[in-house]
Amino acid sequence: MKRIGMGLVGPGFIAAHHIDAVRRLGDVDIIGVAGSIWESAVRKAKLLGVSRAYSAYLDLIADHDIDVVHNTTPNCLHFPVTMATLRVAKASR
């Protein structure tokens, strides 16, 4: 079975729960997390055990290793992140 590459946008308080749930699936590789501030994204990626960090969600979405995007941003930011994800034909959760 092909492994799925997952990226997460919005590494706030709920991000750890999403990553924990995804890791339990067994066939998903967590590729990276994107936050609005580079230093914060790097810190969260390290804390969550994720190898890549992005300071812009568009960079995460453009990563060819990422097949699906978890959008854990505040509700007011869901629309632009989800629309950008759909424009490059990736699944948004």
Residue pairs with C-beta under 8 A, 6 or more apart in sequence:
1 27
3 27
3 28
3 29
4 27
4 28
4 29
4 67
4 68
5 28
5 29
5 31
5 63
5 65
5 66
5 67
5 68
6 22
6 28
6 29
6 30
6 31
6 66
6 67
6 68
6 69
6 70
7 30
7 31
7 32
7 33
7 34
7 54
7 60
7 61
7 63
7 66
7 68
7 69
7 70
8 15
8 18
8 19
8 30
8 32
8 33
8 34
8 50
8 69
8 70
8 72
9 33
9 34
9 57
9 60
9 61
9 69
9 70
9 71
9 72
9 73
9 81
10 34
10 35
10 71
10 72
10 73
10 74
10 77
10 81
11 33
11 34
11 35
11 40
11 41
11 44
11 45
11 48
11 72
12 72
12 73
12 74
14 72
15 33
15 44
15 48
15 72
16 48
18 70
18 72
19 30
19 48
19 49
19 50
22 28
22 30
22 70
23 30
28 68
29 65
30 48
30 49
30 50
31 50
31 51
31 52
31 63
31 65
31 66
32 45
32 50
32 51
32 52
32 53
32 54
32 60
32 63
32 66
33 41
33 44
33 45
33 48
33 50
33 52
33 53
33 54
33 60
34 41
34 53
34 54
34 55
34 56
34 57
34 59
34 60
35 41
35 44
35 53
35 54
35 55
36 55
37 55
38 53
38 55
41 53
41 54
41 55
42 53
44 50
44 53
45 51
45 52
45 53
52 63
54 60
54 63
57 73
57 81
57 84
58 84
60 66
60 69
61 69
61 84
61 85
61 88
61 90
62 88
66 90
67 90
67 91
68 90
68 91
68 92
68 93
69 81
69 85
69 90
69 91
69 92
69 93
70 92
70 93
71 78
71 81
71 82
71 85
71 92
71 93
73 81
81 92
82 92
85 91
85 92
86 92
